[in-house]
Structure formats: structure tokens, C-alpha cells
């Protein structure tokens, strides 16, 4: 269900509207080139720059939060908190317990693979 990706749709509303039509309460794919739409979207471009800067500066197992994002990107505290919220909402980071409030690490590739559940076709 598309609701599983609400974090993405909230962050990239133009992408959703360009990829799907709503018919009788169901989202139906439009006959479009999805990859082209995604990478042409201004919100996606901005996000890729932000996340690229963060992923290049932070090691795989490193614990980080909004203060580190603020330092890496040279942005305001408000923007860094917004970026962290988006990363969390899109399941790109997971909270790390015992390291202080608002501390995260990037999701491991194995965690992504284990969480992808594809329903069986009948």
C-alpha cells in the first residue's frame, strides 16, 4: 500500500502527483518515466544534496543527530532538525538508545532487505 511510503510522499508531494492518478479511491500509475520524474523534481534534488553531504561525512556506524547535520551542511538548527525528522520518517535512520536524545545511525543494507516484504502474487 502506498501509505507505507507516507514519509516519502510528504517530503516529495510533486513526485506522487506526477506518478499516480487517483481513480475511484485507488492510486493508479500514470504512463510516465518514473526515474526521470523523480530525478527532475526540485525537492528530490535538494534532498539528494543534503543527504549526500551527510552520508559523505558520516561513517556507516557513526551515531549522529541534528547538531552534526547542522555542522556538516552549515544550516540552521531548525533545518537540521527538519532533515533528521525526514530521514527518520523515511526509515533511512534508526534511533540509537543510550547515546542521548535524538541520536541516530543510518539503516544497514541488511535491515533494508529484511524489512522489504513483497506480498505473494495469486
Biopython code that builds the backbone (N, CA, C, O; Angstrom):
import numpy as np
from Bio.PDB.StructureBuilder import StructureBuilder

atoms = [
    (1, "UNK", "N", (0.838, -1.186, 0.000)),
    (1, "UNK", "CA", (0.000, 0.000, 0.000)),
    (1, "UNK", "C", (0.876, 1.239, 0.000)),
    (1, "UNK", "O", (1.946, 1.261, 0.608)),
    (2, "UNK", "N", (0.417, 2.252, -0.676)),
    (2, "UNK", "CA", (1.171, 3.496, -0.749)),
    (2, "UNK", "C", (1.353, 4.160, 0.601)),
    (2, "UNK", "O", (2.303, 4.921, 0.791)),
    (3, "UNK", "N", (0.469, 3.891, 1.536)),
    (3, "UNK", "CA", (0.574, 4.523, 2.847)),
    (3, "UNK", "C", (1.869, 4.136, 3.562)),
    (3, "UNK", "O", (2.315, 4.855, 4.457)),
    (4, "UNK", "N", (2.470, 3.023, 3.185)),
    (4, "UNK", "CA", (3.739, 2.616, 3.778)),
    (4, "UNK", "C", (4.846, 3.604, 3.433)),
    (4, "UNK", "O", (5.884, 3.633, 4.094)),
    (5, "UNK", "N", (4.631, 4.406, 2.409)),
    (5, "UNK", "CA", (5.625, 5.368, 1.942)),
    (5, "UNK", "C", (5.217, 6.806, 2.215)),
    (5, "UNK", "O", (5.670, 7.723, 1.530)),
    (6, "UNK", "N", (4.363, 7.007, 3.211)),
    (6, "UNK", "CA", (3.882, 8.354, 3.524)),
    (6, "UNK", "C", (5.022, 9.335, 3.785)),
    (6, "UNK", "O", (4.919, 10.507, 3.423)),
    (7, "UNK", "N", (6.093, 8.879, 4.400)),
    (7, "UNK", "CA", (7.243, 9.754, 4.634)),
    (7, "UNK", "C", (7.818, 10.307, 3.339)),
    (7, "UNK", "O", (8.211, 11.471, 3.272)),
    (8, "UNK", "N", (7.864, 9.474, 2.321)),
    (8, "UNK", "CA", (8.360, 9.921, 1.026)),
    (8, "UNK", "C", (7.380, 10.899, 0.379)),
    (8, "UNK", "O", (7.781, 11.940, -0.141)),
    (9, "UNK", "N", (6.112, 10.557, 0.417)),
    (9, "UNK", "CA", (5.107, 11.401, -0.238)),
    (9, "UNK", "C", (4.995, 12.751, 0.450)),
    (9, "UNK", "O", (4.757, 13.765, -0.206)),
    (10, "UNK", "N", (5.166, 12.772, 1.781)),
    (10, "UNK", "CA", (5.147, 14.050, 2.499)),
    (10, "UNK", "C", (6.324, 14.919, 2.078)),
    (10, "UNK", "O", (6.185, 16.132, 1.927)),
    (11, "UNK", "N", (7.465, 14.305, 1.892)),
    (11, "UNK", "CA", (8.687, 15.046, 1.523)),
    (11, "UNK", "C", (8.684, 15.423, 0.049)),
    (11, "UNK", "O", (9.202, 16.475, -0.325)),
    (12, "UNK", "N", (8.096, 14.562, -0.798)),
    (12, "UNK", "CA", (8.113, 14.784, -2.248)),
    (12, "UNK", "C", (6.700, 14.722, -2.838)),
    (12, "UNK", "O", (6.414, 13.835, -3.642)),
    (13, "UNK", "N", (5.831, 15.630, -2.463)),
    (13, "UNK", "CA", (4.434, 15.562, -2.923)),
    (13, "UNK", "C", (4.279, 15.685, -4.437)),
    (13, "UNK", "O", (3.368, 15.094, -5.016)),
    (14, "UNK", "N", (5.157, 16.443, -5.076)),
    (14, "UNK", "CA", (5.054, 16.594, -6.535)),
    (14, "UNK", "C", (5.339, 15.288, -7.258)),
    (14, "UNK", "O", (4.757, 15.016, -8.308)),
    (15, "UNK", "N", (6.228, 14.482, -6.701)),
    (15, "UNK", "CA", (6.558, 13.200, -7.321)),
    (15, "UNK", "C", (5.329, 12.298, -7.319)),
    (15, "UNK", "O", (4.991, 11.688, -8.333)),
    (16, "UNK", "N", (4.676, 12.223, -6.184)),
    (16, "UNK", "CA", (3.488, 11.366, -6.085)),
    (16, "UNK", "C", (2.426, 11.788, -7.087)),
    (16, "UNK", "O", (1.843, 10.948, -7.773)),
    (17, "UNK", "N", (2.175, 13.086, -7.172)),
    (17, "UNK", "CA", (1.122, 13.562, -8.068)),
    (17, "UNK", "C", (1.484, 13.392, -9.539)),
    (17, "UNK", "O", (0.598, 13.304, -10.390)),
    (18, "UNK", "N", (2.783, 13.346, -9.845)),
    (18, "UNK", "CA", (3.199, 13.155, -11.233)),
    (18, "UNK", "C", (3.246, 11.688, -11.636)),
    (18, "UNK", "O", (3.214, 11.364, -12.823)),
    (19, "UNK", "N", (3.322, 10.805, -10.649)),
    (19, "UNK", "CA", (3.425, 9.372, -10.939)),
    (19, "UNK", "C", (2.068, 8.668, -10.881)),
    (19, "UNK", "O", (1.827, 7.709, -11.614)),
    (20, "UNK", "N", (1.185, 9.151, -10.003)),
    (20, "UNK", "CA", (-0.089, 8.465, -9.794)),
    (20, "UNK", "C", (-1.291, 9.344, -10.121)),
    (20, "UNK", "O", (-1.279, 10.555, -9.902)),
    (21, "UNK", "N", (-2.311, 8.711, -10.641)),
    (21, "UNK", "CA", (-3.650, 9.290, -10.755)),
    (21, "UNK", "C", (-4.498, 8.651, -9.677)),
    (21, "UNK", "O", (-4.255, 7.512, -9.277)),
    (22, "UNK", "N", (-5.487, 9.380, -9.212)),
    (22, "UNK", "CA", (-6.422, 8.828, -8.236)),
    (22, "UNK", "C", (-7.730, 8.523, -8.963)),
    (22, "UNK", "O", (-8.399, 9.425, -9.468)),
    (23, "UNK", "N", (-8.079, 7.245, -9.007)),
    (23, "UNK", "CA", (-9.301, 6.815, -9.681)),
    (23, "UNK", "C", (-10.110, 5.933, -8.733)),
    (23, "UNK", "O", (-9.646, 4.883, -8.287)),
    (24, "UNK", "N", (-11.326, 6.381, -8.437)),
    (24, "UNK", "CA", (-12.221, 5.629, -7.548)),
    (24, "UNK", "C", (-11.557, 5.267, -6.221)),
    (24, "UNK", "O", (-11.768, 4.177, -5.689)),
    (25, "UNK", "N", (-10.755, 6.187, -5.695)),
    (25, "UNK", "CA", (-10.112, 5.962, -4.414)),
    (25, "UNK", "C", (-8.832, 5.137, -4.472)),
    (25, "UNK", "O", (-8.239, 4.851, -3.431)),
    (26, "UNK", "N", (-8.396, 4.751, -5.665)),
    (26, "UNK", "CA", (-7.178, 3.958, -5.834)),
    (26, "UNK", "C", (-6.140, 4.753, -6.598)),
    (26, "UNK", "O", (-6.466, 5.492, -7.527)),
    (27, "UNK", "N", (-4.881, 4.594, -6.198)),
    (27, "UNK", "CA", (-3.787, 5.226, -6.925)),
    (27, "UNK", "C", (-3.391, 4.317, -8.083)),
    (27, "UNK", "O", (-3.079, 3.142, -7.892)),
    (28, "UNK", "N", (-3.409, 4.871, -9.259)),
    (28, "UNK", "CA", (-3.083, 4.144, -10.484)),
    (28, "UNK", "C", (-1.845, 4.796, -11.108)),
    (28, "UNK", "O", (-1.780, 6.018, -11.240)),
    (29, "UNK", "N", (-0.868, 3.972, -11.489)),
    (29, "UNK", "CA", (0.324, 4.510, -12.148)),
    (29, "UNK", "C", (-0.049, 5.219, -13.438)),
    (29, "UNK", "O", (-0.860, 4.727, -14.223)),
    (30, "UNK", "N", (0.557, 6.389, -13.645)),
    (30, "UNK", "CA", (0.436, 7.091, -14.917)),
    (30, "UNK", "C", (1.467, 6.496, -15.868)),
    (30, "UNK", "O", (2.483, 5.965, -15.419)),
    (31, "UNK", "N", (1.224, 6.577, -17.171)),
    (31, "UNK", "CA", (2.214, 6.068, -18.135)),
    (31, "UNK", "C", (3.351, 7.088, -18.303)),
    (31, "UNK", "O", (3.409, 7.812, -19.296)),
    (32, "UNK", "N", (4.247, 7.129, -17.316)),
    (32, "UNK", "CA", (5.344, 8.098, -17.320)),
    (32, "UNK", "C", (6.655, 7.393, -17.007)),
    (32, "UNK", "O", (6.670, 6.249, -16.551)),
    (33, "UNK", "N", (7.745, 8.087, -17.259)),
    (33, "UNK", "CA", (9.068, 7.589, -16.898)),
    (33, "UNK", "C", (9.343, 8.009, -15.461)),
    (33, "UNK", "O", (9.713, 9.155, -15.205)),
    (34, "UNK", "N", (9.166, 7.094, -14.533)),
    (34, "UNK", "CA", (9.262, 7.406, -13.103)),
    (34, "UNK", "C", (10.652, 7.946, -12.747)),
    (34, "UNK", "O", (10.762, 8.950, -12.043)),
    (35, "UNK", "N", (11.688, 7.303, -13.217)),
    (35, "UNK", "CA", (13.045, 7.724, -12.885)),
    (35, "UNK", "C", (13.290, 9.174, -13.298)),
    (35, "UNK", "O", (13.873, 9.947, -12.537)),
    (36, "UNK", "N", (12.850, 9.540, -14.487)),
    (36, "UNK", "CA", (13.022, 10.912, -14.968)),
    (36, "UNK", "C", (12.271, 11.911, -14.094)),
    (36, "UNK", "O", (12.789, 12.986, -13.792)),
    (37, "UNK", "N", (11.062, 11.562, -13.690)),
    (37, "UNK", "CA", (10.263, 12.444, -12.837)),
    (37, "UNK", "C", (10.933, 12.626, -11.489)),
    (37, "UNK", "O", (11.050, 13.747, -10.995)),
    (38, "UNK", "N", (11.366, 11.540, -10.898)),
    (38, "UNK", "CA", (11.988, 11.604, -9.575)),
    (38, "UNK", "C", (13.232, 12.477, -9.608)),
    (38, "UNK", "O", (13.366, 13.381, -8.785)),
    (39, "UNK", "N", (14.136, 12.230, -10.532)),
    (39, "UNK", "CA", (15.403, 12.956, -10.543)),
    (39, "UNK", "C", (15.291, 14.375, -11.088)),
    (39, "UNK", "O", (16.227, 15.160, -10.936)),
    (40, "UNK", "N", (14.179, 14.722, -11.712)),
    (40, "UNK", "CA", (13.953, 16.090, -12.173)),
    (40, "UNK", "C", (13.279, 16.955, -11.104)),
    (40, "UNK", "O", (13.266, 18.181, -11.216)),
    (41, "UNK", "N", (12.729, 16.329, -10.084)),
    (41, "UNK", "CA", (11.996, 17.057, -9.050)),
    (41, "UNK", "C", (12.954, 17.910, -8.205)),
    (41, "UNK", "O", (13.979, 17.417, -7.734)),
    (42, "UNK", "N", (12.612, 19.188, -8.018)),
    (42, "UNK", "CA", (13.472, 20.114, -7.272)),
    (42, "UNK", "C", (13.635, 19.699, -5.814)),
    (42, "UNK", "O", (14.721, 19.844, -5.253)),
    (43, "UNK", "N", (12.567, 19.180, -5.187)),
    (43, "UNK", "CA", (12.666, 18.727, -3.807)),
    (43, "UNK", "C", (13.605, 17.527, -3.700)),
    (43, "UNK", "O", (14.367, 17.417, -2.739)),
    (44, "UNK", "N", (13.554, 16.639, -4.673)),
    (44, "UNK", "CA", (14.440, 15.470, -4.673)),
    (44, "UNK", "C", (15.888, 15.924, -4.857)),
    (44, "UNK", "O", (16.781, 15.435, -4.165)),
    (45, "UNK", "N", (16.125, 16.848, -5.774)),
    (45, "UNK", "CA", (17.488, 17.349, -6.000)),
    (45, "UNK", "C", (18.057, 17.967, -4.724)),
    (45, "UNK", "O", (19.202, 17.706, -4.355)),
    (46, "UNK", "N", (17.253, 18.782, -4.062)),
    (46, "UNK", "CA", (17.701, 19.416, -2.819)),
    (46, "UNK", "C", (17.997, 18.356, -1.761)),
    (46, "UNK", "O", (19.015, 18.413, -1.071)),
    (47, "UNK", "N", (17.101, 17.402, -1.649)),
    (47, "UNK", "CA", (17.259, 16.339, -0.660)),
    (47, "UNK", "C", (18.515, 15.512, -0.930)),
    (47, "UNK", "O", (19.249, 15.170, -0.003)),
    (48, "UNK", "N", (18.760, 15.193, -2.196)),
    (48, "UNK", "CA", (19.941, 14.403, -2.549)),
    (48, "UNK", "C", (21.220, 15.153, -2.191)),
    (48, "UNK", "O", (22.198, 14.542, -1.760)),
    (49, "UNK", "N", (21.217, 16.453, -2.364)),
    (49, "UNK", "CA", (22.374, 17.260, -1.983)),
    (49, "UNK", "C", (22.573, 17.216, -0.476)),
    (49, "UNK", "O", (23.695, 17.047, 0.003)),
    (50, "UNK", "N", (21.483, 17.369, 0.272)),
    (50, "UNK", "CA", (21.562, 17.337, 1.729)),
    (50, "UNK", "C", (22.046, 15.978, 2.223)),
    (50, "UNK", "O", (23.003, 15.891, 2.992)),
    (51, "UNK", "N", (21.380, 14.926, 1.776)),
    (51, "UNK", "CA", (21.719, 13.582, 2.240)),
    (51, "UNK", "C", (23.103, 13.178, 1.744)),
    (51, "UNK", "O", (23.853, 12.522, 2.466)),
    (52, "UNK", "N", (23.442, 13.560, 0.530)),
    (52, "UNK", "CA", (24.783, 13.264, 0.017)),
    (52, "UNK", "C", (25.859, 13.870, 0.884)),
    (52, "UNK", "O", (26.872, 13.232, 1.171)),
    (53, "UNK", "N", (25.640, 15.106, 1.303)),
    (53, "UNK", "CA", (26.600, 15.761, 2.186)),
    (53, "UNK", "C", (26.716, 15.047, 3.511)),
    (53, "UNK", "O", (27.809, 14.915, 4.062)),
    (54, "UNK", "N", (25.593, 14.587, 4.023)),
    (54, "UNK", "CA", (25.588, 13.890, 5.315)),
    (54, "UNK", "C", (26.254, 12.527, 5.184)),
    (54, "UNK", "O", (27.116, 12.179, 5.991)),
    (55, "UNK", "N", (25.860, 11.749, 4.171)),
    (55, "UNK", "CA", (26.411, 10.390, 4.043)),
    (55, "UNK", "C", (27.901, 10.411, 3.736)),
    (55, "UNK", "O", (28.624, 9.497, 4.132)),
    (56, "UNK", "N", (28.373, 11.440, 3.037)),
    (56, "UNK", "CA", (29.806, 11.536, 2.754)),
    (56, "UNK", "C", (30.612, 11.869, 4.013)),
    (56, "UNK", "O", (31.791, 11.529, 4.107)),
    (57, "UNK", "N", (29.974, 12.532, 4.973)),
    (57, "UNK", "CA", (30.684, 12.981, 6.170)),
    (57, "UNK", "C", (30.540, 12.037, 7.360)),
    (57, "UNK", "O", (31.284, 12.150, 8.334)),
    (58, "UNK", "N", (29.602, 11.123, 7.289)),
    (58, "UNK", "CA", (29.317, 10.254, 8.437)),
    (58, "UNK", "C", (29.609, 8.804, 8.077)),
    (58, "UNK", "O", (29.191, 8.310, 7.030)),
    (59, "UNK", "N", (30.335, 8.135, 8.964)),
    (59, "UNK", "CA", (30.655, 6.725, 8.762)),
    (59, "UNK", "C", (29.415, 5.856, 8.962)),
    (59, "UNK", "O", (28.435, 6.288, 9.570)),
    (60, "UNK", "N", (29.466, 4.644, 8.451)),
    (60, "UNK", "CA", (28.336, 3.721, 8.499)),
    (60, "UNK", "C", (27.787, 3.532, 9.907)),
    (60, "UNK", "O", (26.572, 3.592, 10.094)),
    (61, "UNK", "N", (28.626, 3.310, 10.884)),
    (61, "UNK", "CA", (28.174, 3.031, 12.250)),
    (61, "UNK", "C", (28.149, 4.265, 13.142)),
    (61, "UNK", "O", (27.853, 4.161, 14.333)),
    (62, "UNK", "N", (28.449, 5.410, 12.592)),
    (62, "UNK", "CA", (28.536, 6.623, 13.411)),
    (62, "UNK", "C", (27.168, 7.059, 13.914)),
    (62, "UNK", "O", (26.185, 7.039, 13.173)),
    (63, "UNK", "N", (27.117, 7.449, 15.173)),
    (63, "UNK", "CA", (25.897, 7.963, 15.779)),
    (63, "UNK", "C", (25.895, 9.472, 15.577)),
    (63, "UNK", "O", (26.895, 10.143, 15.831)),
    (64, "UNK", "N", (24.754, 10.002, 15.114)),
    (64, "UNK", "CA", (24.683, 11.434, 14.832)),
    (64, "UNK", "C", (23.271, 11.946, 15.058)),
    (64, "UNK", "O", (22.330, 11.172, 15.230)),
    (65, "UNK", "N", (23.148, 13.241, 15.054)),
    (65, "UNK", "CA", (21.855, 13.884, 15.226)),
    (65, "UNK", "C", (21.859, 15.245, 14.566)),
    (65, "UNK", "O", (22.730, 15.548, 13.751)),
    (66, "UNK", "N", (20.894, 16.058, 14.916)),
    (66, "UNK", "CA", (20.740, 17.382, 14.303)),
    (66, "UNK", "C", (21.986, 18.265, 14.458)),
    (66, "UNK", "O", (22.337, 18.967, 13.509)),
    (67, "UNK", "N", (22.666, 18.262, 15.607)),
    (67, "UNK", "CA", (23.858, 19.118, 15.718)),
    (67, "UNK", "C", (24.943, 18.768, 14.691)),
    (67, "UNK", "O", (25.592, 19.654, 14.136)),
    (68, "UNK", "N", (25.126, 17.475, 14.448)),
    (68, "UNK", "CA", (26.125, 17.057, 13.462)),
    (68, "UNK", "C", (25.689, 17.443, 12.050)),
    (68, "UNK", "O", (26.511, 17.875, 11.242)),
    (69, "UNK", "N", (24.414, 17.291, 11.756)),
    (69, "UNK", "CA", (23.891, 17.679, 10.435)),
    (69, "UNK", "C", (24.077, 19.184, 10.235)),
    (69, "UNK", "O", (24.460, 19.630, 9.154)),
    (70, "UNK", "N", (23.805, 19.955, 11.275)),
    (70, "UNK", "CA", (23.970, 21.415, 11.219)),
    (70, "UNK", "C", (25.413, 21.783, 10.875)),
    (70, "UNK", "O", (25.663, 22.663, 10.052)),
    (71, "UNK", "N", (26.348, 21.102, 11.514)),
    (71, "UNK", "CA", (27.767, 21.365, 11.263)),
    (71, "UNK", "C", (28.162, 20.959, 9.849)),
    (71, "UNK", "O", (28.855, 21.705, 9.157)),
    (72, "UNK", "N", (27.726, 19.790, 9.423)),
    (72, "UNK", "CA", (28.093, 19.267, 8.098)),
    (72, "UNK", "C", (27.554, 20.151, 6.985)),
    (72, "UNK", "O", (28.282, 20.492, 6.052)),
    (73, "UNK", "N", (26.276, 20.525, 7.079)),
    (73, "UNK", "CA", (25.635, 21.274, 5.997)),
    (73, "UNK", "C", (25.738, 22.788, 6.163)),
    (73, "UNK", "O", (25.464, 23.539, 5.227)),
    (74, "UNK", "N", (26.129, 23.230, 7.346)),
    (74, "UNK", "CA", (26.194, 24.666, 7.583)),
    (74, "UNK", "C", (24.819, 25.311, 7.554)),
    (74, "UNK", "O", (24.662, 26.449, 7.112)),
    (75, "UNK", "N", (23.830, 24.576, 8.028)),
    (75, "UNK", "CA", (22.448, 25.064, 8.010)),
    (75, "UNK", "C", (22.024, 25.478, 9.411)),
    (75, "UNK", "O", (22.802, 25.379, 10.359)),
    (76, "UNK", "N", (20.801, 25.937, 9.533)),
    (76, "UNK", "CA", (20.287, 26.346, 10.831)),
    (76, "UNK", "C", (19.880, 25.124, 11.651)),
    (76, "UNK", "O", (19.755, 24.019, 11.124)),
    (77, "UNK", "N", (19.679, 25.342, 12.938)),
    (77, "UNK", "CA", (19.224, 24.282, 13.834)),
    (77, "UNK", "C", (17.873, 23.754, 13.382)),
    (77, "UNK", "O", (17.637, 22.546, 13.394)),
    (78, "UNK", "N", (16.983, 24.661, 12.981)),
    (78, "UNK", "CA", (15.647, 24.266, 12.529)),
    (78, "UNK", "C", (15.725, 23.379, 11.296)),
    (78, "UNK", "O", (15.037, 22.360, 11.226)),
    (79, "UNK", "N", (16.548, 23.749, 10.326)),
    (79, "UNK", "CA", (16.698, 22.950, 9.100)),
    (79, "UNK", "C", (17.303, 21.589, 9.425)),
    (79, "UNK", "O", (16.867, 20.572, 8.886)),
    (80, "UNK", "N", (18.302, 21.564, 10.300)),
    (80, "UNK", "CA", (18.936, 20.279, 10.631)),
    (80, "UNK", "C", (17.949, 19.345, 11.333)),
    (80, "UNK", "O", (17.964, 18.138, 11.096)),
    (81, "UNK", "N", (17.093, 19.896, 12.193)),
    (81, "UNK", "CA", (16.072, 19.068, 12.843)),
    (81, "UNK", "C", (15.052, 18.566, 11.829)),
    (81, "UNK", "O", (14.588, 17.430, 11.925)),
    (82, "UNK", "N", (14.702, 19.401, 10.863)),
    (82, "UNK", "CA", (13.767, 19.005, 9.810)),
    (82, "UNK", "C", (14.357, 17.872, 8.961)),
    (82, "UNK", "O", (13.660, 16.920, 8.612)),
    (83, "UNK", "N", (15.631, 17.986, 8.640)),
    (83, "UNK", "CA", (16.300, 16.933, 7.866)),
    (83, "UNK", "C", (16.309, 15.628, 8.648)),
    (83, "UNK", "O", (16.028, 14.568, 8.089)),
    (84, "UNK", "N", (16.627, 15.695, 9.934)),
    (84, "UNK", "CA", (16.640, 14.483, 10.754)),
    (84, "UNK", "C", (15.244, 13.860, 10.827)),
    (84, "UNK", "O", (15.104, 12.639, 10.768)),
    (85, "UNK", "N", (14.220, 14.691, 10.955)),
    (85, "UNK", "CA", (12.844, 14.178, 11.004)),
    (85, "UNK", "C", (12.511, 13.470, 9.689)),
    (85, "UNK", "O", (11.901, 12.401, 9.694)),
    (86, "UNK", "N", (12.910, 14.063, 8.569)),
    (86, "UNK", "CA", (12.644, 13.442, 7.280)),
    (86, "UNK", "C", (13.389, 12.125, 7.125)),
    (86, "UNK", "O", (12.831, 11.150, 6.621)),
    (87, "UNK", "N", (14.641, 12.089, 7.552)),
    (87, "UNK", "CA", (15.405, 10.844, 7.480)),
    (87, "UNK", "C", (14.738, 9.753, 8.313)),
    (87, "UNK", "O", (14.659, 8.598, 7.894)),
    (88, "UNK", "N", (14.263, 10.132, 9.490)),
    (88, "UNK", "CA", (13.583, 9.178, 10.381)),
    (88, "UNK", "C", (12.259, 8.724, 9.765)),
    (88, "UNK", "O", (11.963, 7.529, 9.737)),
    (89, "UNK", "N", (11.468, 9.673, 9.275)),
    (89, "UNK", "CA", (10.156, 9.337, 8.716)),
    (89, "UNK", "C", (10.260, 8.447, 7.482)),
    (89, "UNK", "O", (9.350, 7.670, 7.195)),
    (90, "UNK", "N", (11.359, 8.559, 6.760)),
    (90, "UNK", "CA", (11.555, 7.743, 5.565)),
    (90, "UNK", "C", (12.348, 6.475, 5.860)),
    (90, "UNK", "O", (12.765, 5.766, 4.944)),
    (91, "UNK", "N", (12.555, 6.194, 7.155)),
    (91, "UNK", "CA", (13.249, 4.975, 7.587)),
    (91, "UNK", "C", (14.659, 4.851, 7.017)),
    (91, "UNK", "O", (15.117, 3.754, 6.699)),
    (92, "UNK", "N", (15.334, 5.979, 6.892)),
    (92, "UNK", "CA", (16.719, 5.983, 6.425)),
    (92, "UNK", "C", (17.662, 5.878, 7.613)),
    (92, "UNK", "O", (18.786, 5.391, 7.485)),
    (93, "UNK", "N", (17.195, 6.340, 8.776)),
    (93, "UNK", "CA", (17.966, 6.237, 10.010)),
    (93, "UNK", "C", (17.130, 5.537, 11.067)),
    (93, "UNK", "O", (15.902, 5.508, 10.988)),
    (94, "UNK", "N", (17.814, 4.971, 12.063)),
    (94, "UNK", "CA", (17.139, 4.367, 13.215)),
    (94, "UNK", "C", (17.707, 4.999, 14.474)),
    (94, "UNK", "O", (18.882, 5.361, 14.526)),
    (95, "UNK", "N", (16.863, 5.126, 15.484)),
    (95, "UNK", "CA", (17.268, 5.722, 16.739)),
    (95, "UNK", "C", (18.240, 4.801, 17.467)),
    (95, "UNK", "O", (18.089, 3.580, 17.456)),
    (96, "UNK", "N", (19.231, 5.406, 18.096)),
    (96, "UNK", "CA", (20.214, 4.668, 18.885)),
    (96, "UNK", "C", (19.943, 4.985, 20.343)),
    (96, "UNK", "O", (19.999, 6.144, 20.754)),
    (97, "UNK", "N", (19.650, 3.965, 21.119)),
    (97, "UNK", "CA", (19.368, 4.117, 22.547)),
    (97, "UNK", "C", (20.677, 4.230, 23.333)),
    (97, "UNK", "O", (21.687, 3.628, 22.968)),
    (98, "UNK", "N", (20.643, 4.999, 24.402)),
    (98, "UNK", "CA", (21.788, 5.094, 25.291)),
    (98, "UNK", "C", (22.855, 6.078, 24.867)),
    (98, "UNK", "O", (23.908, 6.153, 25.501)),
    (99, "UNK", "N", (22.607, 6.841, 23.803)),
    (99, "UNK", "CA", (23.586, 7.811, 23.313)),
    (99, "UNK", "C", (23.084, 9.240, 23.433)),
    (99, "UNK", "O", (23.712, 10.169, 22.925)),
    (100, "UNK", "N", (21.948, 9.417, 24.106)),
    (100, "UNK", "CA", (21.362, 10.744, 24.245)),
    (100, "UNK", "C", (20.141, 10.890, 23.355)),
    (100, "UNK", "O", (19.909, 10.092, 22.447)),
    (101, "UNK", "N", (19.375, 11.919, 23.636)),
    (101, "UNK", "CA", (18.140, 12.162, 22.889)),
    (101, "UNK", "C", (18.445, 12.572, 21.445)),
    (101, "UNK", "O", (19.359, 13.354, 21.184)),
    (102, "UNK", "N", (17.669, 12.034, 20.531)),
    (102, "UNK", "CA", (17.787, 12.433, 19.130)),
    (102, "UNK", "C", (19.037, 11.951, 18.434)),
    (102, "UNK", "O", (19.545, 12.629, 17.541)),
    (103, "UNK", "N", (19.546, 10.794, 18.822)),
    (103, "UNK", "CA", (20.744, 10.233, 18.190)),
    (103, "UNK", "C", (20.353, 9.049, 17.319)),
    (103, "UNK", "O", (19.553, 8.204, 17.721)),
    (104, "UNK", "N", (20.928, 8.998, 16.121)),
    (104, "UNK", "CA", (20.557, 8.014, 15.113)),
    (104, "UNK", "C", (21.802, 7.469, 14.431)),
    (104, "UNK", "O", (22.908, 7.983, 14.595)),
    (105, "UNK", "N", (21.584, 6.424, 13.672)),
    (105, "UNK", "CA", (22.581, 5.890, 12.743)),
    (105, "UNK", "C", (21.841, 5.529, 11.462)),
    (105, "UNK", "O", (20.624, 5.341, 11.471)),
    (106, "UNK", "N", (22.577, 5.435, 10.367)),
    (106, "UNK", "CA", (21.947, 5.035, 9.118)),
    (106, "UNK", "C", (21.525, 3.568, 9.188)),
    (106, "UNK", "O", (22.181, 2.757, 9.842)),
    (107, "UNK", "N", (20.448, 3.241, 8.527)),
    (107, "UNK", "CA", (19.959, 1.866, 8.448)),
    (107, "UNK", "C", (20.962, 1.047, 7.641)),
    (107, "UNK", "O", (21.475, 1.500, 6.617)),
    (108, "UNK", "N", (21.229, -0.147, 8.112)),
    (108, "UNK", "CA", (22.132, -1.047, 7.392)),
    (108, "UNK", "C", (21.408, -1.644, 6.189)),
    (108, "UNK", "O", (20.187, -1.800, 6.195)),
    (109, "UNK", "N", (22.173, -1.968, 5.173)),
    (109, "UNK", "CA", (21.603, -2.574, 3.969)),
    (109, "UNK", "C", (20.858, -3.863, 4.308)),
    (109, "UNK", "O", (19.801, -4.131, 3.736)),
    (110, "UNK", "N", (21.388, -4.654, 5.222)),
    (110, "UNK", "CA", (20.727, -5.912, 5.606)),
    (110, "UNK", "C", (19.370, -5.633, 6.253)),
    (110, "UNK", "O", (18.438, -6.419, 6.083)),
    (111, "UNK", "N", (19.243, -4.528, 6.994)),
    (111, "UNK", "CA", (17.969, -4.170, 7.609)),
    (111, "UNK", "C", (16.941, -3.780, 6.553)),
    (111, "UNK", "O", (15.754, -4.078, 6.689)),
    (112, "UNK", "N", (17.402, -3.120, 5.516)),
    (112, "UNK", "CA", (16.502, -2.721, 4.426)),
    (112, "UNK", "C", (15.984, -3.968, 3.734)),
    (112, "UNK", "O", (14.783, -4.091, 3.491)),
    (113, "UNK", "N", (16.877, -4.891, 3.413)),
    (113, "UNK", "CA", (16.476, -6.117, 2.723)),
    (113, "UNK", "C", (15.522, -6.934, 3.574)),
    (113, "UNK", "O", (14.561, -7.502, 3.055)),
    (114, "UNK", "N", (15.775, -7.002, 4.880)),
    (114, "UNK", "CA", (14.925, -7.790, 5.772)),
    (114, "UNK", "C", (13.556, -7.173, 5.976)),
    (114, "UNK", "O", (12.600, -7.885, 6.283)),
    (115, "UNK", "N", (13.442, -5.867, 5.813)),
    (115, "UNK", "CA", (12.167, -5.192, 6.024)),
    (115, "UNK", "C", (11.318, -5.074, 4.770)),
    (115, "UNK", "O", (10.160, -4.662, 4.845)),
    (116, "UNK", "N", (11.871, -5.427, 3.623)),
    (116, "UNK", "CA", (11.103, -5.353, 2.375)),
    (116, "UNK", "C", (10.283, -6.629, 2.245)),
    (116, "UNK", "O", (10.822, -7.709, 2.002)),
    (117, "UNK", "N", (9.018, -6.493, 2.406)),
    (117, "UNK", "CA", (8.127, -7.645, 2.305)),
    (117, "UNK", "C", (7.264, -7.481, 1.062)),
    (117, "UNK", "O", (6.513, -6.514, 0.932)),
    (118, "UNK", "N", (7.382, -8.419, 0.172)),
    (118, "UNK", "CA", (6.596, -8.394, -1.056)),
    (118, "UNK", "C", (5.501, -9.431, -0.925)),
    (118, "UNK", "O", (5.768, -10.604, -0.663)),
    (119, "UNK", "N", (4.263, -8.991, -1.109)),
    (119, "UNK", "CA", (3.165, -9.945, -0.987)),
    (119, "UNK", "C", (3.187, -10.899, -2.163)),
    (119, "UNK", "O", (3.531, -10.523, -3.284)),
    (120, "UNK", "N", (2.816, -12.130, -1.894)),
    (120, "UNK", "CA", (2.821, -13.146, -2.935)),
    (120, "UNK", "C", (1.700, -12.888, -3.916)),
    (120, "UNK", "O", (0.596, -12.500, -3.535)),
    (121, "UNK", "N", (1.998, -13.110, -5.189)),
    (121, "UNK", "CA", (1.005, -12.938, -6.247)),
    (121, "UNK", "C", (0.137, -14.174, -6.311)),
    (121, "UNK", "O", (0.628, -15.294, -6.167)),
    (122, "UNK", "N", (-1.150, -13.976, -6.527)),
    (122, "UNK", "CA", (-2.070, -15.126, -6.644)),
    (122, "UNK", "C", (-2.276, -15.498, -8.090)),
    (122, "UNK", "O", (-3.015, -16.437, -8.386)),
]
sb = StructureBuilder()
sb.init_structure("model")
sb.init_model(0)
sb.init_chain("A")
sb.init_seg("    ")
for serial, (resi, resn, name, xyz) in enumerate(atoms, 1):
    if name == "N":
        sb.init_residue(resn, " ", resi, " ")
    sb.init_atom(name, np.array(xyz, "f"), 0.0, 1.0, " ", f" {name:<3s}", serial, name[0])
structure = sb.get_structure()
